[in-house]
């Protein structure tokens, strides 16, 4: 899973989920799930200051495996055609 951060310092954070999740250094080109979100939404989610609905309203998008994505990936999902 990769968190791609927009705005602020930007960048990406890769997390390997094999049993217990952990941050890894290598950012895969084709992660199973990519969560693209504003830096501020990432900080707010991590700090418990907003929920998924608020993060999605702020512009969070999800690409990849629906089973691993929030709420099955229906809200905020980016389809293969980029829509």
N, C-alpha and C positions, 0 to 999 in steps of 0.2 A: 504494500500500500504506500502511496506517495501523497503527501500533502504539498500541493503547489501553492505557494503564497504570493498574492498579488498586492502591490503597494508596500508601504513601509520599507523594511529592508529586503523584502521579497525572498526568493530562494525556494528550496524544496527540502522536505524532510522525508526520508524513507523509513518505513516501519516494517519489520518482518514479523508476521504473525504465525508462529509455529508453537502452539501451546500458549506460552506467555509472550506478549508483544514486546519488542525491543527496537530501539532506533539503530539503524545500520548506516554505515558511511556511503556505500555505493548506491547511487540513484539509478534504478533500472529504466531503460528506454520504454519498455512496455510493461508497466506494473499491472497486477491483477485489478487494482482499483486506484484511480487517481481522484483525489478530492481537491478541487481548485477553489480557493476561497480568499477573500480579502484578509490581509494580515490582521486587521482589527477583529474580524470574526473568529479567526484562529485563537487569538489571545482570549477573547470573551468566552468562547466555548471551553477552552482549557481551564479557565478560571471559574467556570460555572456561572458566568454572568449573562449567558444567553442560551437558548435552546436551539434545536435544529431548525425549527420554523423561522426563527429570527435570523439565523445564519443563512438560510436559503433566501430569505427576503433581501439580505445584504449582498447577494450575488453568488453564493456558493453553488458549484456545479459538480456533478459526479460523472466519471467515465469508468467503464469497466464492468466487472462482475456484479450483477444485480443482487446476488445472494449476500454479498459482503457489504453492499452499499446501504446507506441509511434508508429505512422504510422501503426496502426492495428497489431503491433507485428510481422510483416513479417521479418524485418531485425534484426538480433541478437537474434531472438527468440530461446528459449530452449524448445524442444519438450519433451513430457512425457518420452521418452526413453533416455533423457539426451543429445541428439545430437543437 
